[in-house]
């Protein structure tokens, strides 16, 4: 490890140890967000404190539009094995040695740090990948985020700063260039707009699809999420393992799986190619089974990809965080593996 990198890591650990002494999880719930408007990063950093309910103790840092995934988790009851798909963030963990990633234990050893009881470590959560240690660029982001998190939290417990978290407010911090000082203040939560794509159908699609008889059938369709299974050959050059993507169609009423396949991301040249094929496969099933009355999908992003197709085919799209037939199939797979 380079000397400059080691100095940054040690600075980050000093900040994390300060947070550990402050014990913010005794005061804040995970939805009580502390928000820092970072001028150096030209971005918004949202900090969420985990552990008030006595579970996993950590600080999650969501950068920019990553907060949309956090809000999805807060509003929906996704199956636990799919949480990884909605948790894009950097995380500062306060856990046991056993729950600390082996590679993080190596970093801690190289830094010459030791712990008794609670270990501190940092993880990167990225959709489609196993949690991994953060890199030096992410160390700098975490220093910026957690340093200012400490100042905001101290404003709450030492200066009586109040934000009405129950009514949707957050505590915000930014540097005022004119006054040359940092300001902390309560504000309504502002989050980036969701920029979901829509897959467009050509002019002939509606005419052709309406020739297919519509049935009373209801199906579930999943094609954006990954299952947290480690596959031996699914590994990046940097050593990170990536998860298999799932494409699944089920008959909601009978529970029969009409389609189930694991997808290796390297089988497609681009995300667009994969999405277009996923839509084509769905349309092919319309020709086999008829136009279903409803299609159930897990989230708004999936719905938006299919919206124009479903509208023109006169099929109702329903968003449900739990897809009964598909989720039961996932559970049966986990029992066998």
SVG drawing of the C-alpha trace seen along z (x, -y; Angstrom):
<svg xmlns="http://www.w3.org/2000/svg" viewBox="-60 -37 65 67">
<polyline fill="none" stroke="black" stroke-width="0.4" points="0.0,0.0 1.4,-3.4 2.1,-5.8 -0.4,-8.4 -3.1,-5.7 -2.3,-4.5 -2.6,-8.0 -6.0,-8.3 -7.1,-5.0 -6.0,-5.9 -7.8,-9.2 -11.0,-7.4 -10.6,-5.0 -10.1,-7.9 -13.4,-9.4 -15.2,-6.0 -13.8,-5.6 -15.2,-9.0 -18.6,-7.9 -18.4,-4.7 -18.0,-6.8 -20.9,-9.0 -23.2,-6.0 -25.7,-7.7 -27.7,-4.5 -29.0,-5.2 -30.7,-8.4 -31.5,-8.0 -33.5,-5.6 -32.3,-4.5 -34.8,-6.8 -33.6,-9.9 -31.3,-11.1 -28.3,-13.5 -27.5,-15.1 -24.3,-16.8 -24.0,-19.0 -20.4,-18.4 -18.8,-21.2 -15.5,-19.2 -17.4,-16.2 -20.1,-18.3 -22.6,-15.8 -25.1,-15.1 -24.2,-12.6 -27.0,-11.0 -26.1,-9.3 -28.3,-6.7 -27.7,-5.3 -28.5,-1.6 -28.8,0.3 -31.5,-1.6 -33.6,1.6 -30.7,3.6 -29.8,5.2 -26.8,4.5 -24.9,1.4 -23.6,-0.7 -23.6,-4.1 -24.7,-3.9 -23.6,-6.6 -25.6,-7.1 -24.2,-9.3 -26.5,-11.3 -29.3,-9.1 -28.3,-6.1 -30.7,-7.4 -33.6,-6.3 -32.7,-2.7 -32.6,-3.4 -36.1,-4.9 -37.3,-1.8 -36.1,0.4 -37.7,-1.9 -41.1,-1.8 -41.2,1.8 -40.8,5.2 -38.4,6.8 -37.4,10.4 -34.2,10.5 -32.2,12.3 -32.9,9.5 -31.9,6.6 -28.5,6.6 -30.3,5.3 -31.5,2.2 -28.5,1.3 -26.1,-0.7 -24.0,-2.5 -20.8,-2.7 -21.0,-1.4 -19.1,-1.8 -19.8,1.4 -19.5,1.8 -19.6,5.6 -17.8,8.7 -14.5,10.1 -16.5,13.0 -18.7,10.6 -15.8,8.6 -14.8,9.5 -11.5,11.4 -10.0,8.8 -11.0,6.1 -9.3,8.0 -6.1,7.9 -6.4,4.1 -6.9,3.7 -3.8,5.8 -1.7,3.8 -2.8,0.6 -1.6,1.9 -5.0,1.4 -6.4,3.8 -9.9,4.2 -11.5,5.8 -15.1,6.8 -16.5,4.6 -14.6,4.4 -14.8,1.4 -14.7,2.0 -15.9,0.5 -17.8,2.1 -18.9,1.2 -22.4,2.4 -22.9,2.3 -25.8,4.0 -24.8,7.3 -21.7,7.8 -20.7,9.3 -20.0,6.7 -16.3,5.8 -13.8,3.6 -13.8,-0.1 -11.0,-1.4 -8.9,-4.5 -11.3,-6.8 -14.1,-5.6 -12.0,-6.1 -11.8,-9.8 -15.6,-9.9 -16.2,-8.3 -13.8,-10.7 -15.8,-13.6 -19.2,-12.0 -18.4,-10.8 -16.5,-13.8 -19.5,-16.0 -21.9,-13.4 -20.0,-13.8 -20.5,-17.6 -24.2,-17.2 -24.8,-14.7 -22.9,-16.8 -25.2,-19.7 -28.1,-17.5 -26.8,-16.2 -24.7,-19.2 -26.5,-22.2 -30.1,-21.0 -30.4,-21.1 -33.9,-19.7 -35.2,-18.2 -38.7,-16.8 -37.8,-13.4 -41.3,-12.0 -42.7,-14.7 -40.1,-14.0 -37.5,-16.6 -33.7,-15.9 -30.7,-17.6 -28.7,-19.3 -25.1,-20.7 -23.3,-22.8 -20.5,-25.3 -21.6,-29.0 -18.9,-30.6 -20.1,-34.2 -20.1,-33.7 -17.2,-31.3 -18.7,-28.8 -20.7,-25.6 -24.4,-25.8 -26.6,-23.0 -30.3,-23.3 -33.5,-21.3 -35.1,-21.0 -37.6,-18.9 -36.0,-15.8 -35.0,-16.5 -34.0,-13.5 -33.0,-13.3 -35.6,-12.5 -35.8,-8.9 -34.6,-8.6 -36.2,-5.4 -36.1,-4.3 -39.0,-3.1 -38.6,-0.5 -40.5,-1.8 -42.6,0.4 -42.7,-0.3 -45.9,-1.5 -46.9,2.0 -46.6,3.6 -50.0,2.6 -51.8,3.8 -49.9,7.2 -50.2,7.8 -53.9,7.1 -54.4,10.1 -53.3,12.4 -56.3,13.3 -56.3,12.0 -56.7,14.6 -57.5,14.4 -53.9,15.5 -51.7,13.4 -47.9,13.8 -44.9,12.6 -41.8,11.3 -38.4,10.6 -35.3,9.7 -33.5,6.8 -32.4,8.5 -29.5,10.7 -29.4,13.6 -26.6,13.6 -25.1,17.0 -21.4,17.2 -20.5,18.8 -17.0,20.0 -16.4,18.5 -18.3,15.2 -15.2,13.2 -13.8,9.8 -10.0,9.2 -9.9,7.2 -11.0,10.3 -14.6,9.2 -17.3,11.8 -20.4,10.8 -23.8,12.5 -25.9,14.2 -28.8,12.2 -32.2,13.9 -34.8,13.9 -37.9,15.6 -41.6,15.8 -44.2,17.6 -47.9,18.3 -49.1,16.5 -52.2,18.6 -50.6,22.1 -47.1,21.2 -45.6,23.0 -42.3,21.5 -42.6,20.9 -39.1,19.6 -36.1,19.5 -32.5,18.8 -29.3,17.5 -27.6,14.8 -23.9,14.1 -23.4,10.4 -20.6,11.2 -23.0,12.9 -24.3,9.5 -22.4,6.6 -24.4,4.0 -27.2,3.5 -29.4,2.3 -29.0,5.6 -30.0,7.6 -33.1,5.4 -34.3,5.6 -33.9,9.4 -35.8,9.6 -38.7,7.7 -38.6,9.8 -38.8,13.0 -41.8,11.7 -43.5,10.9 -42.7,14.4 -44.5,15.8 -47.6,13.7 -47.6,15.7 -47.4,19.0 -49.8,18.4 -51.9,15.4 -51.9,11.9 -52.2,12.1 -54.6,10.0 -51.9,8.8 -48.1,8.8 -46.7,8.5 -43.2,6.9 -41.1,6.2 -40.4,2.5 -41.1,-0.8 -38.0,-0.5 -39.1,2.8 -42.6,1.4 -41.2,-1.6 -39.2,0.6 -42.4,2.5 -44.9,-0.3 -45.3,-1.1 -45.4,2.5 -48.0,3.3 -50.1,0.2 -50.3,1.1 -51.0,4.7 -53.8,3.7 -52.2,5.5 -52.2,4.2 -48.9,3.8 -48.9,4.3 -45.9,3.5 -45.5,5.9 -42.2,6.1 -42.9,9.8 -43.6,12.1 -45.1,15.1 -44.3,17.8 -40.9,16.6 -39.9,16.0 -40.9,19.5 -38.8,20.8 -35.8,18.8 -36.4,20.3 -36.4,23.8 -33.2,23.2 -31.5,21.9 -32.5,25.0 -30.8,27.2 -27.6,25.2"/>
</svg>
